[in-house]
C-alpha cells in the first residue's frame, strides 16, 4: 500500500495530458477490483476539489474482456446523477494505470455501520434501518428507470447491492456505489468465483446464473434491510446459500423471530423483498420504497437525512484531539 502511494507521489500524481493533476493523499479502501484513494483534483489558480480515485488492478486492466465490459458499463452509468448514488465523474488512464474519478463521500459504509452496532451489542433503531432502506430504494428506482441518450431504457441493474457498496455520509445521505462493477467483474471470473463472498446477498435467479433484472437488486436490498434491523444475514436453513438458491428453497427466517419488536408492516415488507420467486417480490424499487415510506410516515413525523446524520456523527465522526 505504502509503496504504491509513494510511487504515485513521485509521479507528481496522475498528471494527464490535459494537465489535470490528481494528488492522491490516502488509501481508504481495497477490494477485489482495486484500491480507492482520497485525492485532490488540482486546477488553475489554486483550485482544488476533493474526489475519490478508484485505481483498477493491473491484472484486470490487462484483460481485454474486462476493459471492454468495464468501459461499456462506465458509459452507461456516467449520467446517473442522484442524491442517493455516488456519482462517477470520469474514467482516465495515466502511466498504464486505469482509474475512475468519483464523488468523495465523507462518511462510513453500511458494513462499518452494522459491524459497530454488532461489536457493541446495540441494535440499530428500527426506524433508522427502515429509513436507510427507503433511501436505497430511491437510488435504485432512479437507476432502474434511467433512459439512455438514445431515448431507450438503459436497463441499468446494480447486481451487487450489499453493505460494502452502500455509504452514509456525515450529513445522513445514503449513497449507492459501484454501479456496473459486477457486470465488468463477471467478464474475468468463472461462476464459482462470482459466488464467493456474495451469495448471501444474491437473488436466487442470480446465483443460478440466470438472466437478471431489477428484481435481483430488490432481493439484495431485502437482505441488507434484514441485516440492518437484526445485525444478521437472514438465516435460510442449513447448507450453502448458493446451493439453496439453485434449488429454490432459500426462504429467510421471519425477521420477527430475531427481533420481535419489528412492526408487522415492516416485517412484511422485508419478507416480500426476500421472496425466492420473482413474481412474489416487489416489482420495482419504487413500489418497495413507497411501502417503506408509508410505514415510516403514515402516523406523522418520521426520520430524515438530518436525523440519520446526527446519529452517524454522534457514533462515527472522529472527535478532534484535545490540546
Protein Blocks (a to p, Z undefined) as FASTA:
>chain_A
ZZmmmmmmmnnpoiafkopacddfbdfbdcfkbccdddddddeehiacddddddddfklm
mpmklmmmmmmmmmmmmmpccfkbccdfbdcdeehiacddddddddddfklmmmmmmmno
pacdfklmmmmmmmmmmmmmmmmmpccfkopaehiafklacfklpccdfkopacdehihk
lmmmmmmccfklmmgoplmmpcfklmnopacdfklmmmmmmmmmmmmmnopacdebeajf
klmmmnopacccdfklmmmmlcfklmmmmmmmmpmblklmcfbfklmmmmmmmmmmmnop
addfklmmmmmmmmmmccdddZZ
